[in-house]
Amino acid sequence: MRAETGLTAHLTTFIEGTIFRNTIMTLIVINAITLGLETYPYDGAWFHVIMPMVDKVVVTIFVIEILIKIIAYRHRFFYSGWNWFDLIVIAVSILPDAGGFSVLRALRILRAFRLFSVMPQMRNVVEALLNAIPGMGAIIAVLALIFYVSSVMAVKLFGVSNPDIFGTLGESAITLFQVMTLEGWATEVQNPVRAHHPWAWLFFLVFIVLTSFAVLNLFIAIIVDSLQAKHFDDEEEREAEAEADRAIIHREIADLKSEIAEMKALLQRSIEGSSTVAPSSSTSENRPDSSE
């Protein structure tokens, strides 16, 4: 049992070390590059031999990594969402990419997303984005309501004169989404509409201010706030860990002081005992023999 615990501790130290993390990170980057190179129409024989070989080697190493983590962490492995993410991505990689699973061949590039779980900085950003999702619900509802009302108004106002972009509710929503992104909205949307409705610029101006400049900036504000909260949480966690380490050090120092005090007391008693024995022995030696 102790040997098993020692092996688990060694494996945990190994997989949490910098060398192991940097090695896995390098393999993820190499695998992402090779998968990107496979998209080029190169007909070299060595190319079609080396690329699948590199892919198999990398996947094998990833499988070994997952197995080592399961052995080291045991049931604690499944407590982390990032471990589940790595497990699912690797499981997709080892499934056969023939027949009904041919679509999984395109999903191999998902291994590049494992950089999120390997690099702490990227992981913090993703966690901050996920934590910001609940706060985005109200903003998404407001944006959806603005889109719906604006789409219906655009159909009523511009649907007859511009049926190709505002003929139906769906086409109107897609057109207004283009206006919100500010991608060619002036030449492709505003100018054709203003040819029939010179005052249409006012409608688009109000819509852009409400969506692009107001609501979308609220998304950015929530994400920034989530990043700051994540940063503060990390600082508090580091402070708590430092405080725990200081408490351990103080306890160890107190134990050392008590041990030193006990050793000093023991040494003092030893010295006093030896000094008491020495005079008594000398007295017995100087006492005259009664038999004489």
C-alpha positions, 0 to 999 in steps of 0.5 A: 500500500505504501509502495503504491502511494509512493508510486502515485506521488511520484507520478503526480510530481512527474505529470505536474512538472514543467518538463512534462507540461512543456513536452505535451505542449510541444507535441500539441503544436507539432500535431496541429502543424502536421494536420494543417500541412495535410490540407495542402495537395502535396503528392510526395510519397514521403509526405503521405508516410511521415504525416500519418506516422507522426499522427499515430506517435502523437496520439499514442503519447497522448493516450499514455498521458491520459493513462498516467493521469488516471493512475496518478489521480485515480477518482480525482481525475474525473473531478476536473472538467479539463480532464474530461475535455482531454479524455473526450478529445483523445477518445475521438482521436483513437476512433476509426476514421472509416465508414460511419466515423469518417467525419471524425477525421476532421475532428482531429484538429480539436487536439489543438484546443488541448493547449487550453488545458495545458497552458495555465494562462489560456485556461484562465481566459477560457474559464473567465469566458465561461464564468461570464456566460451567465451574466450575458443572458440578460444582454443576449435577451436585450439584443435579441429583442432589439433585433426582432423589433428592428427586423419587423420594422425594417420589413414594414418600412423597406420590404416593398422597395427592397425585397431582396434584403428586407423581404421577410423577417429572416432576410431582414434579420440577416441584413441587420446582422450585417449592419451590426458588424459594419461590414459593407453596410453602407454600400450594400444596405444603406445606399440601396435603401436610401435610393427609395427612402432618403431618411433611412439613414436615421433608422440604421444610425439608431440601430448601429448605436444600440447594437454595435456601440452599446449592447456589444460593449456590454459584452466586453465589459462583462468579460473584462469584469470576469477576467478581473474576478478570476485574477482576484480569485487566483490572487486570493488562492495564492495568498491562502496557499502562502498563509497555509505554508507560513502556518506550517513553517511556524508549526515546524519552528515551534516543534524545533524549539520544543525539541531543542528545549527538551534536548537542553533539559536532558543535557542539563540533567545529564551534566548535573547527574555526572557532577553529583556522581563524581564527588561521591566516588571521590569521597569513597576513595579517600575514606580510610579502610576500617579494617586497618 
